């Protein structure tokens, strides 16, 4: 019954069925049952009319009607009724739907009305209240669910009330017939309601307490199966795919570590290298996430790990999301390896055809040790003789399906190390990268000063320009970054051009050199302007977010971010990481208009308060949600129906322990007592591809 298409439910039909599918992803009866209320309205107590001035929000009143009348014509038509509960009067008003509301009203019955009251002159009124005869106002159903809906749904009568009615129809059909999907032991150990009772109480609760117990049950269920799925997939992969064994620390690694290291590694870098070496020698394919703040030395760790691969007779590659960043990695790594007999090459979209052919041949012959590249590395033509290690930098910038192509470059899967400079909150990383090992570089190299961050409104622009002037006088350079949002590219481009002209007017030639860089420029022009800035020939670079990653100019000490309220926290943090790379004091200035949203206010306050990428990531998680960890979506809310990653930490921990305990005892879920759980898990495994293991 639960797999019945939704259009066959009483009250749905083809048209409503279509809108439920498109707007809410409700295809079957089971999907509707799992469309949970996001809040409840407690109407178990009655308010008094006389108390309305002291009340916030909606009020719940019980009383009688008098003076029911219609007035006006056409669009100006309205229905009014005077309502009293003995303590005072309020006017009820309907501007729409008078024809079907009026027959329900009379002066004989007692009514319960619910809505938000507002003052009009000296009188209180309530527009479009919910109204019901008191006798019909079900004594046991005074806790009302409120469901997510939307404009297109409401147009088909599927507002919260309409959805509540459909779910009521469905609950009558399935009462007592929903199969349990959690083991009895799990239910008892965690004091959870059984599924039929929980489903009734989450949609038609007797009290707020029982609604909360039902919500707890479904939060646990959701998080438990997510944890079980990831851990089950991880165990299966480890059993199926043996990894290359890197047995030795050879001459290349040793020579570089002892003779060529530009500075002493931090303790965090040393710890991470030990963790990775342990993986590489285990015989199990490594799938590790390396996270750390901007400038913490992830690239150097990546290079050392690639040298381990070369020392053991394997090839390695490092993939970056932009040509600028790939080129920078290539230049840095080539310089580091000048004294070593290790062959490194660069492959990007700009690589010439003849050069590309030679590269392909060297890779297949095995004469090329390390390949640095962009998306070009994913192409089917790019084949390795024996790829032992693949490193993906700025992993959030690649699609999951793209990254999965690296797995197919060998018959035996290469070891995978993914790196991100957008720190993932520790709780999230530990919980939802259960299929990945996580390494954290939580220490910056010595001598790095934290960037000072300030927020200024538009009215302070001349003050900010004056500050830029002083920094340039000290021999420093400045970035001014504008947002570029796809939906309004023309507008953003106009803002960028206007900003560039304003900067040129204030900082005129020949005393000042200003360059402009944006995504619509030809690559050659972009590179020319970038290089002028890198070489110190321009004082100010006006740019879009093309400089978010990959530009390393230690002499740049000021980052101005225009319309900072349009940027997400992780992007603001990334942009700030472009300065503070030298020994001098550096500054990040966030410019905004005078009116900003509350979320933007929180983002800007966070940036000014802390440089800690992990703290910033925690705030970002609360504001944005963590992305769909098990799917291909990488931003926005995780595909969870009821659980909240920020608020439900304790439930997450319980669910994780239960999932791990079950698999520890019975990795294949073959025991009779685990068949209920296995059946549900198999449905989940069939319903989506195994993207979760692609870090």
C-alpha positions as semicolon CSV with decimal commas, in nm:
position;residue;x (nm);y (nm);z (nm)
1;X;0,000;0,000;0,000
2;X;0,282;0,243;0,085
3;X;0,420;0,210;-0,270
4;X;0,089;0,317;-0,427
5;X;0,126;0,620;-0,660
6;X;0,007;0,937;-0,484
7;X;-0,257;1,025;-0,746
8;X;-0,464;0,725;-0,626
9;X;-0,512;0,872;-0,278
10;X;-0,862;1,008;-0,210
11;X;-0,853;1,385;-0,269
12;X;-0,546;1,387;-0,495
13;X;-0,603;1,283;-0,860
14;X;-0,379;1,352;-1,163
15;X;-0,349;1,734;-1,136
16;X;-0,276;1,751;-0,764
17;X;-0,055;1,444;-0,801
18;X;0,158;1,626;-1,058
19;X;0,209;1,933;-0,841
20;X;0,291;1,717;-0,535
21;X;0,559;1,537;-0,740
22;X;0,712;1,854;-0,882
23;X;0,700;2,075;-0,573
24;X;0,753;1,830;-0,287
25;X;0,895;1,513;-0,444
26;X;0,591;1,316;-0,322
27;X;0,538;1,023;-0,563
28;X;0,396;0,751;-0,340
29;X;0,184;0,712;-0,025
30;X;0,501;0,662;0,182
31;X;0,644;0,996;0,063
32;X;0,334;1,178;0,188
33;X;0,356;1,007;0,528
34;X;0,715;1,130;0,555
35;X;0,616;1,488;0,468
36;X;0,632;1,600;0,829
37;X;0,497;1,919;0,992
38;X;0,771;2,176;1,056
39;X;0,586;2,322;1,356
40;X;0,267;2,293;1,559
41;X;0,007;2,542;1,673
42;X;-0,111;2,479;2,028
43;X;-0,483;2,562;2,037
44;X;-0,555;2,374;2,357
45;X;-0,600;2,703;2,550
46;X;-0,828;2,997;2,465
47;X;-0,720;3,361;2,467
48;X;-0,950;3,652;2,563
49;X;-1,036;3,943;2,335
50;X;-0,944;4,181;2,617
51;X;-0,589;4,027;2,619
52;X;-0,525;4,088;2,246
53;X;-0,318;4,410;2,294
54;X;-0,071;4,214;2,510
55;X;-0,045;3,914;2,277
56;X;0,214;3,852;2,007
57;X;0,132;3,642;1,703
58;X;-0,196;3,457;1,644
59;X;-0,474;3,425;1,902
60;X;-0,727;3,146;1,966
61;X;-1,070;3,278;2,069
62;X;-1,408;3,119;2,160
63;X;-1,732;3,315;2,139
64;X;-2,034;3,415;1,931
65;X;-2,104;3,620;1,617
66;X;-2,336;3,914;1,557
67;X;-2,393;4,160;1,274
68;X;-2,290;3,934;0,980
69;X;-2,297;4,142;0,661
70;X;-2,160;4,178;0,309
71;X;-2,062;4,509;0,155
72;X;-1,905;4,640;-0,167
73;X;-1,911;4,486;-0,513
74;X;-1,666;4,304;-0,742
75;X;-1,311;4,316;-0,615
76;X;-1,413;4,554;-0,335
77;X;-1,659;4,301;-0,193
78;X;-1,605;4,198;0,168
79;X;-1,774;3,991;0,440
80;X;-1,762;4,107;0,804
81;X;-1,884;3,963;1,132
82;X;-1,869;4,101;1,485
83;X;-1,720;3,849;1,731
84;X;-1,745;3,863;2,110
85;X;-1,632;3,635;2,392
86;X;-1,782;3,842;2,673
87;X;-1,460;4,034;2,743
88;X;-1,472;4,251;2,430
89;X;-1,538;4,271;2,056
90;X;-1,330;4,213;1,742
91;X;-1,430;4,238;1,376
92;X;-1,367;3,936;1,151
93;X;-1,308;4,025;0,783
94;X;-1,295;3,819;0,463
95;X;-1,189;3,988;0,138
96;X;-1,193;3,661;-0,059
97;X;-1,410;3,350;-0,049
98;X;-1,713;3,527;0,101
99;X;-1,951;3,302;-0,100
100;X;-1,834;2,983;0,073
101;X;-1,758;3,135;0,416
102;X;-2,095;3,312;0,466
103;X;-2,316;2,996;0,469
104;X;-2,106;2,861;0,762
105;X;-2,171;3,168;0,980
106;X;-2,472;3,222;1,208
107;X;-2,556;3,406;1,529
108;X;-2,686;3,100;1,714
109;X;-2,372;2,880;1,745
110;X;-2,051;2,919;1,948
111;X;-1,739;2,946;1,728
112;X;-1,367;2,900;1,771
113;X;-1,165;3,152;1,566
114;X;-0,790;3,161;1,510
115;X;-0,570;3,419;1,342
116;X;-0,352;3,726;1,377
117;X;-0,529;4,036;1,512
118;X;-0,436;4,387;1,397
119;X;-0,553;4,734;1,492
120;X;-0,735;4,945;1,234
121;X;-0,791;5,293;1,380
122;X;-0,935;5,237;1,729
123;X;-1,074;4,890;1,647
124;X;-0,920;4,541;1,643
125;X;-0,989;4,315;1,345
126;X;-0,880;3,975;1,214
127;X;-0,851;3,911;0,839
128;X;-0,934;3,564;0,701
129;X;-0,943;3,381;1,037
130;X;-0,978;3,005;1,065
131;X;-1,329;2,955;1,199
132;X;-1,505;2,642;1,318
133;X;-1,819;2,564;1,518
134;X;-1,704;2,492;1,874
135;X;-1,875;2,150;1,882
136;X;-1,680;2,045;1,571
137;X;-1,350;2,169;1,708
138;X;-1,224;1,822;1,798
139;X;-1,142;1,819;2,168
140;X;-0,856;1,573;2,116
141;X;-0,706;1,754;1,813
142;X;-0,619;2,097;1,941
143;X;-0,250;2,063;1,852
144;X;-0,250;2,158;1,484
145;X;0,033;2,061;1,247
146;X;0,173;2,318;1,003
147;X;0,317;2,168;0,681
148;X;0,564;2,307;0,427
149;X;0,371;2,427;0,122
150;X;0,412;2,689;-0,151
151;X;0,237;2,911;-0,405
152;X;0,183;2,642;-0,671
153;X;0,057;2,395;-0,411
154;X;-0,178;2,650;-0,252
155;X;-0,322;2,727;-0,598
156;X;-0,436;2,362;-0,608
157;X;-0,582;2,380;-0,255
158;X;-0,274;2,219;-0,104
159;X;-0,182;2,475;0,158
160;X;-0,100;2,343;0,505
161;X;-0,467;2,269;0,576
162;X;-0,512;2,090;0,242
163;X;-0,207;1,872;0,303
164;X;-0,325;1,798;0,657
165;X;-0,656;1,672;0,513
166;X;-0,480;1,442;0,262
167;X;-0,257;1,297;0,534
168;X;-0,567;1,242;0,751
169;X;-0,723;1,038;0,465
170;X;-0,405;0,835;0,430
171;X;-0,364;0,769;0,803
172;X;-0,714;0,616;0,810
173;X;-0,608;0,369;0,536
174;X;-0,271;0,268;0,681
175;X;-0,353;0,272;1,052
176;X;-0,161;-0,011;1,221
177;X;-0,028;-0,141;0,885
178;X;0,305;0,041;0,847
179;X;0,589;-0,215;0,876
180;X;0,849;-0,142;1,147
181;X;1,203;-0,073;1,015
182;X;1,400;-0,061;1,342
183;X;1,500;-0,363;1,553
184;X;1,314;-0,414;1,879
185;X;1,644;-0,388;2,070
186;X;1,718;-0,046;1,915
187;X;1,366;0,079;1,995
188;X;1,386;-0,028;2,358
189;X;1,746;0,082;2,416
190;X;1,673;0,433;2,285
191;X;1,318;0,460;2,428
192;X;1,166;0,521;2,084
193;X;0,801;0,502;1,978
194;X;0,708;0,225;1,737
195;X;0,649;0,341;1,381
196;X;0,264;0,325;1,371
197;X;0,225;0,514;1,696
198;X;0,493;0,765;1,595
199;X;0,331;0,829;1,254
200;X;-0,006;0,899;1,416
201;X;0,144;1,130;1,681
202;X;0,364;1,330;1,444
203;X;0,068;1,416;1,218
204;X;-0,221;1,415;1,471
205;X;-0,058;1,467;1,812
206;X;-0,250;1,444;2,138
207;X;-0,010;1,695;2,293
208;X;0,313;1,880;2,215
209;X;0,495;1,620;2,429
210;X;0,376;1,326;2,216
211;X;0,457;1,522;1,898
212;X;0,813;1,569;2,026
213;X;0,847;1,195;2,104
214;X;0,732;1,114;1,750
215;X;0,978;1,365;1,602
216;X;1,259;1,209;1,807
217;X;1,177;0,866;1,666
218;X;1,188;0,985;1,303
219;X;1,501;1,196;1,355
220;X;1,676;0,890;1,496
221;X;1,547;0,668;1,212
222;X;1,670;0,911;0,946
223;X;2,016;0,961;1,100
224;X;2,057;0,592;1,184
225;X;1,998;0,478;0,824
226;X;2,224;0,751;0,686
227;X;2,504;0,638;0,918
228;X;2,433;0,271;0,844
229;X;2,440;0,333;0,469
230;X;2,773;0,516;0,477
231;X;2,943;0,270;0,709
232;X;2,805;-0,029;0,515
233;X;2,930;0,115;0,184
234;X;3,269;0,193;0,339
235;X;3,306;-0,164;0,473
236;X;3,199;-0,309;0,137
237;X;3,449;-0,093;-0,056
238;X;3,734;-0,183;0,181
239;X;3,661;-0,555;0,141
240;X;3,626;-0,526;-0,236
241;X;3,910;-0,286;-0,322
242;X;4,256;-0,355;-0,192
243;X;4,492;-0,059;-0,214
244;X;4,847;-0,034;-0,345
245;X;5,099;-0,081;-0,064
246;X;5,359;0,195;-0,041
247;X;5,618;-0,002;0,154
248;X;5,911;0,235;0,172
249;X;6,016;0,591;0,237
250;X;6,267;0,629;-0,046
251;X;6,542;0,862;-0,166
252;X;6,321;1,132;-0,319
253;X;6,115;1,180;-0,004
254;X;6,419;1,163;0,227
255;X;6,633;1,400;0,017
256;X;6,353;1,655;-0,012
257;X;6,261;1,632;0,358
258;X;6,620;1,666;0,479
259;X;6,769;1,905;0,219
260;X;6,499;2,095;0,026
261;X;6,223;2,177;0,274
262;X;6,183;2,557;0,265
263;X;6,087;2,568;0,635
264;X;6,029;2,339;0,931
265;X;5,694;2,157;0,911
266;X;5,437;2,243;1,177
267;X;5,340;1,970;1,424
268;X;5,000;1,948;1,253
269;X;5,164;1,884;0,913
270;X;5,387;1,613;1,064
271;X;5,088;1,446;1,230
272;X;4,890;1,445;0,904
273;X;5,181;1,293;0,708
274;X;5,206;1,013;0,970
275;X;4,830;0,945;0,932
276;X;4,857;0,930;0,553
277;X;5,168;0,705;0,560
278;X;4,982;0,461;0,783
279;X;4,697;0,446;0,526
280;X;4,936;0,398;0,234
281;X;5,100;0,099;0,398
282;X;4,779;-0,072;0,513
283;X;4,686;-0,255;0,190
284;X;4,345;-0,082;0,193
285;X;4,270;0,192;-0,060
286;X;4,311;0,531;0,111
287;X;4,017;0,769;0,091
288;X;4,119;1,061;0,311
289;X;3,998;1,417;0,349
290;X;4,267;1,673;0,436
291;X;4,113;1,991;0,564
292;X;4,284;2,302;0,685
293;X;4,267;2,676;0,671
294;X;4,397;2,898;0,392
295;X;4,779;2,906;0,407
296;X;4,824;2,613;0,649
297;X;5,054;2,419;0,411
298;X;4,831;2,157;0,251
299;X;5,014;2,178;-0,084
300;X;5,347;2,092;0,079
301;X;5,189;1,791;0,250
302;X;5,044;1,688;-0,089
303;X;5,389;1,710;-0,250
304;X;5,550;1,494;0,021
305;X;5,279;1,230;-0,024
306;X;5,330;1,235;-0,404
307;X;5,703;1,176;-0,348
308;X;5,611;0,867;-0,142
309;X;5,415;0,741;-0,445
310;X;5,711;0,806;-0,679
311;X;5,953;0,634;-0,437
312;X;5,732;0,324;-0,453
313;X;5,725;0,313;-0,834
314;X;5,389;0,481;-0,887
315;X;5,266;0,792;-1,064
316;X;5,075;1,071;-0,888
317;X;4,847;1,351;-1,000
318;X;4,710;1,668;-0,844
319;X;4,391;1,822;-0,983
320;X;4,292;2,185;-0,919
321;X;3,966;2,362;-1,017
322;X;4,117;2,655;-1,209
323;X;4,398;2,700;-1,457
324;X;4,546;2,975;-1,239
325;X;4,563;2,747;-0,936
326;X;4,692;2,446;-1,135
327;X;4,964;2,664;-1,290
328;X;5,057;2,800;-0,949
329;X;5,083;2,445;-0,806
330;X;5,295;2,342;-1,106
331;X;5,534;2,635;-1,061
332;X;5,562;2,587;-0,683
333;X;5,616;2,209;-0,708
334;X;5,862;2,244;-0,998
335;X;6,069;2,489;-0,793
336;X;6,061;2,259;-0,490
337;X;6,179;1,964;-0,702
338;X;6,452;2,143;-0,900
339;X;6,726;1,937;-0,734
340;X;6,542;1,602;-0,767
341;X;6,518;1,365;-1,061
342;X;6,138;1,375;-1,067
343;X;5,952;1,461;-1,390
344;X;5,652;1,697;-1,342
345;X;5,414;1,824;-1,614
346;X;5,110;2,053;-1,640
347;X;4,788;1,965;-1,828
348;X;4,511;2,226;-1,867
349;X;4,257;2,331;-2,128
350;X;4,522;2,565;-2,273
351;X;4,783;2,293;-2,328
352;X;4,872;2,282;-2,701
353;X;4,777;1,969;-2,899
354;X;5,136;1,858;-2,971
355;X;5,234;1,905;-2,608
356;X;4,922;1,718;-2,500
357;X;5,005;1,419;-2,724
358;X;5,355;1,402;-2,576
359;X;5,211;1,416;-2,226
360;X;4,965;1,133;-2,299
361;X;5,249;0,917;-2,428
362;X;5,475;0,989;-2,129
363;X;5,191;0,907;-1,887
364;X;5,119;0,573;-2,057
365;X;5,489;0,483;-2,076
366;X;5,536;0,575;-1,709
367;X;5,818;0,825;-1,778
368;X;5,612;1,110;-1,630
369;X;5,605;1,092;-1,247
370;X;5,370;1,372;-1,139
371;X;5,089;1,534;-1,340
372;X;4,937;1,864;-1,223
373;X;4,618;1,965;-1,401
374;X;4,263;2,092;-1,419
375;X;3,942;1,917;-1,536
376;X;4,145;1,817;-1,843
377;X;4,288;1,528;-1,634
378;X;3,941;1,368;-1,618
379;X;3,924;1,320;-1,998
380;X;3,910;0,958;-2,114
381;X;4,221;1,010;-2,333
382;X;4,432;1,071;-2,022
383;X;4,562;0,727;-1,922
384;X;4,833;0,643;-1,669
385;X;5,069;0,346;-1,663
386;X;5,028;0,305;-1,286
387;X;4,848;0,587;-1,107
388;X;4,904;0,521;-0,738
389;X;4,781;0,848;-0,585
390;X;4,530;1,115;-0,691
391;X;4,506;1,444;-0,501
392;X;4,208;1,673;-0,554
393;X;4,252;2,032;-0,438
394;X;3,957;2,254;-0,343
395;X;3,735;1,947;-0,365
396;X;3,411;2,145;-0,326
397;X;3,473;2,304;-0,669
398;X;3,441;1,974;-0,857
399;X;3,124;1,780;-0,931
400;X;3,104;1,441;-0,760
401;X;3,057;1,260;-1,092
402;X;3,366;1,436;-1,230
403;X;3,579;1,336;-0,934
404;X;3,465;0,976;-0,965
405;X;3,638;0,955;-1,307
406;X;3,975;0,949;-1,132
407;X;3,877;0,612;-0,985
408;X;3,861;0,464;-1,334
409;X;4,218;0,553;-1,437
410;X;4,344;0,216;-1,303
411;X;4,211;-0,135;-1,259
412;X;4,321;-0,107;-0,898
413;X;4,180;0,210;-0,744
414;X;4,445;0,474;-0,672
415;X;4,477;0,616;-0,322
416;X;4,268;0,934;-0,297
417;X;4,352;1,244;-0,096
418;X;4,111;1,536;-0,119
419;X;4,206;1,876;0,015
420;X;3,985;2,167;0,111
421;X;4,065;2,512;0,242
422;X;3,701;2,554;0,338
423;X;3,710;2,391;0,679
424;X;3,425;2,156;0,753
425;X;3,292;2,177;1,111
426;X;3,444;1,900;1,322
427;X;3,104;1,758;1,420
428;X;2,995;1,745;1,057
429;X;3,321;1,598;0,933
430;X;3,322;1,326;1,200
431;X;2,957;1,243;1,149
432;X;2,898;1,266;0,778
433;X;3,235;1,178;0,636
434;X;3,208;0,844;0,811
435;X;3,319;0,684;0,485
436;X;3,632;0,904;0,474
437;X;3,922;0,929;0,710
438;X;3,965;1,291;0,814
439;X;4,294;1,474;0,873
440;X;4,303;1,828;1,001
441;X;4,586;2,083;0,977
442;X;4,478;2,317;1,254
443;X;4,798;2,517;1,285
444;X;4,940;2,797;1,068
445;X;5,313;2,828;0,990
446;X;5,502;3,043;1,243
447;X;5,522;3,418;1,176
448;X;5,179;3,446;1,005
449;X;4,979;3,738;1,151
450;X;4,598;3,711;1,158
451;X;4,427;3,942;0,905
452;X;4,240;4,231;1,071
453;X;3,883;4,253;0,939
454;X;3,647;4,554;0,943
455;X;3,297;4,625;0,814
456;X;3,218;4,966;0,659
457;X;2,900;5,103;0,503
458;X;2,899;5,289;0,170
459;X;2,906;5,630;0,345
460;X;3,263;5,552;0,464
461;X;3,402;5,495;0,113
462;X;3,630;5,802;0,112
463;X;3,773;5,692;0,446
464;X;3,846;5,347;0,297
465;X;4,008;5,502;-0,014
466;X;4,225;5,714;0,216
467;X;4,336;5,398;0,397
468;X;4,424;5,232;0,063
469;X;4,631;5,539;-0,026
470;X;4,838;5,502;0,293
471;X;4,900;5,129;0,233
472;X;5,014;5,190;-0,125
473;X;5,246;5,463;0,006
474;X;5,407;5,190;0,224
475;X;5,472;4,986;-0,094
476;X;5,177;4,748;-0,048
477;X;4,918;4,625;-0,303
478;X;4,539;4,604;-0,283
479;X;4,260;4,376;-0,411
480;X;3,908;4,515;-0,467
481;X;3,666;4,228;-0,533
482;X;3,311;4,249;-0,673
483;X;3,052;3,970;-0,664
484;X;2,954;3,792;-0,982
485;X;2,621;3,612;-0,956
486;X;2,503;3,416;-1,260
487;X;2,141;3,532;-1,244
488;X;2,243;3,896;-1,275
489;X;2,569;3,887;-1,468
490;X;2,490;4,205;-1,666
491;X;2,416;4,403;-1,351
492;X;2,726;4,269;-1,174
493;X;2,943;4,344;-1,478
494;X;2,807;4,700;-1,477
495;X;2,890;4,732;-1,105
496;X;3,243;4,604;-1,172
497;X;3,302;4,853;-1,454
498;X;3,159;5,144;-1,251
499;X;3,372;5,043;-0,953
500;X;3,683;5,023;-1,172
501;X;3,615;5,372;-1,312
502;X;3,558;5,514;-0,961
503;X;3,888;5,363;-0,841
504;X;4,072;5,503;-1,145
505;X;3,928;5,850;-1,079
506;X;4,048;5,846;-0,716
507;X;4,381;5,679;-0,800
508;X;4,476;5,840;-1,136
509;X;4,766;5,751;-1,363
510;X;5,062;5,791;-1,370
511;X;5,092;5,787;-0,988
512;X;4,881;5,471;-0,961
513;X;4,838;5,164;-1,179
514;X;4,500;4,987;-1,160
515;X;4,421;4,656;-1,335
516;X;4,088;4,478;-1,391
517;X;4,027;4,102;-1,408
518;X;3,698;3,920;-1,468
519;X;3,571;3,591;-1,610
520;X;3,464;3,729;-1,950
521;X;3,818;3,835;-2,043
522;X;4,027;3,624;-2,278
523;X;4,267;3,397;-2,090
524;X;4,571;3,575;-2,235
525;X;4,442;3,917;-2,118
526;X;4,353;3,779;-1,778
527;X;4,698;3,620;-1,735
528;X;4,864;3,946;-1,848
529;X;4,681;4,150;-1,582
530;X;4,735;3,883;-1,313
531;X;5,107;3,871;-1,387
532;X;5,139;4,251;-1,374
533;X;4,990;4,239;-1,023
534;X;5,208;3,944;-0,916
535;X;5,517;4,130;-1,040
536;X;5,419;4,444;-0,847
537;X;5,360;4,656;-1,159
538;X;5,001;4,743;-1,058
539;X;4,899;4,883;-0,720
540;X;4,532;4,782;-0,723
541;X;4,357;4,484;-0,880
542;X;3,982;4,529;-0,933
543;X;3,840;4,180;-0,989
544;X;3,551;3,939;-0,960
545;X;3,586;3,619;-0,760
546;X;3,816;3,466;-1,023
547;X;4,086;3,545;-0,765
548;X;3,915;3,344;-0,489
549;X;4,173;3,069;-0,524
550;X;4,510;3,056;-0,685
551;X;4,660;3,403;-0,652
552;X;4,955;3,424;-0,416
553;X;5,097;3,776;-0,378
554;X;5,273;3,816;-0,040
555;X;5,303;4,192;-0,097
556;X;4,921;4,238;-0,115
557;X;4,808;4,356;0,228
558;X;4,451;4,483;0,173
559;X;4,142;4,295;0,052
560;X;3,834;4,512;-0,010
561;X;3,520;4,305;-0,069
562;X;3,241;4,508;-0,233
563;X;2,874;4,417;-0,167
564;X;3,007;4,177;0,097
565;X;2,649;4,096;0,200
566;X;2,609;3,901;-0,129
567;X;2,887;3,655;-0,042
568;X;2,862;3,336;0,161
569;X;3,086;3,290;0,464
570;X;3,316;3,032;0,307
571;X;3,372;3,260;0,007
572;X;3,445;3,561;0,230
573;X;3,693;3,349;0,423
574;X;3,858;3,226;0,102
575;X;3,891;3,582;-0,033
576;X;4,038;3,706;0,294
577;X;4,297;3,428;0,260
578;X;4,444;3,607;-0,043
579;X;4,607;3,859;0,194
580;X;4,819;3,802;0,504
581;X;5,066;3,586;0,309
582;X;5,369;3,802;0,387
583;X;5,522;3,923;0,711
584;X;5,332;4,258;0,708
585;X;5,007;4,346;0,888
586;X;4,714;4,278;0,652
587;X;4,354;4,396;0,638
588;X;4,019;4,279;0,499
589;X;3,749;4,547;0,458
590;X;3,389;4,437;0,402
591;X;3,187;4,707;0,220
592;X;2,805;4,696;0,218
593;X;2,501;4,909;0,151
594;X;2,319;5,054;0,453
595;X;2,044;4,789;0,457
596;X;2,147;4,426;0,506
597;X;1,960;4,112;0,610
598;X;1,997;3,950;0,952
599;X;2,185;3,654;0,799
600;X;2,427;3,893;0,627
601;X;2,474;4,075;0,958
602;X;2,570;3,745;1,126
603;X;2,814;3,661;0,844
604;X;2,988;4,000;0,860
605;X;3,005;4,000;1,241
606;X;3,157;3,651;1,232
607;X;3,423;3,759;0,981
608;X;3,518;4,063;1,191
609;X;3,529;3,858;1,512
610;X;3,737;3,554;1,413
611;X;3,995;3,420;1,167
612;X;3,933;3,060;1,278
613;X;3,810;2,875;0,969
614;X;3,647;2,603;1,178
615;X;3,443;2,848;1,384
616;X;3,341;3,022;1,060
617;X;3,236;2,685;0,916
618;X;3,016;2,615;1,221
619;X;2,832;2,946;1,169
620;X;2,807;2,874;0,796
621;X;2,654;2,535;0,870
622;X;2,386;2,698;1,085
623;X;2,306;2,957;0,819
624;X;2,324;2,749;0,499
625;X;2,304;2,382;0,578
626;X;2,573;2,130;0,490
627;X;2,491;2,007;0,140
628;X;2,376;1,660;0,037
629;X;2,660;1,445;0,166
630;X;2,530;1,121;0,014
631;X;2,426;1,277;-0,317
632;X;2,574;1,497;-0,587
633;X;2,439;1,825;-0,450
634;X;2,714;2,014;-0,266
635;X;2,545;2,318;-0,117
636;X;2,211;2,403;0,039
637;X;2,028;2,185;0,285
638;X;2,126;1,824;0,331
639;X;1,859;1,593;0,198
640;X;1,711;1,535;0,544
641;X;1,338;1,537;0,606
642;X;1,333;1,606;0,979
643;X;1,677;1,591;1,146
644;X;1,884;1,906;1,206
645;X;2,262;1,867;1,201
646;X;2,318;2,164;1,426
647;X;2,053;2,098;1,690
648;X;2,048;1,718;1,689
649;X;2,410;1,640;1,783
650;X;2,310;1,400;2,060
651;X;2,076;1,202;1,834
652;X;2,350;1,192;1,567
653;X;2,591;1,045;1,821
654;X;2,337;0,780;1,935
655;X;2,252;0,684;1,576
656;X;2,620;0,659;1,485
657;X;2,699;0,428;1,777
658;X;2,402;0,202;1,695
659;X;2,499;0,179;1,325
660;X;2,862;0,101;1,405
661;X;2,770;-0,160;1,670
662;X;2,540;-0,348;1,432
663;X;2,803;-0,361;1,153
664;X;3,076;-0,455;1,398
665;X;2,872;-0,757;1,508
666;X;2,732;-0,844;1,165
667;X;2,903;-0,661;0,874
668;X;2,676;-0,818;0,609
669;X;2,357;-0,781;0,819
670;X;2,299;-1,155;0,774
671;X;2,171;-1,241;1,125
672;X;1,797;-1,300;1,163
673;X;1,761;-1,017;1,416
674;X;1,896;-0,764;1,161
675;X;1,664;-0,853;0,872
676;X;1,421;-0,568;0,942
677;X;1,704;-0,315;0,923
678;X;1,861;-0,489;0,621
679;X;1,536;-0,470;0,423
680;X;1,515;-0,092;0,474
681;X;1,887;-0,046;0,397
682;X;1,857;-0,244;0,072
683;X;1,577;-0,012;-0,043
684;X;1,802;0,288;0,030
685;X;2,102;0,131;-0,150
686;X;1,888;0,060;-0,457
687;X;1,743;0,410;-0,461
688;X;2,066;0,605;-0,518
689;X;2,415;0,557;-0,663
690;X;2,713;0,525;-0,436
691;X;2,833;0,887;-0,458
692;X;2,906;0,901;-0,086
693;X;3,238;0,721;-0,125
694;X;3,359;0,972;-0,383
695;X;3,508;1,233;-0,156
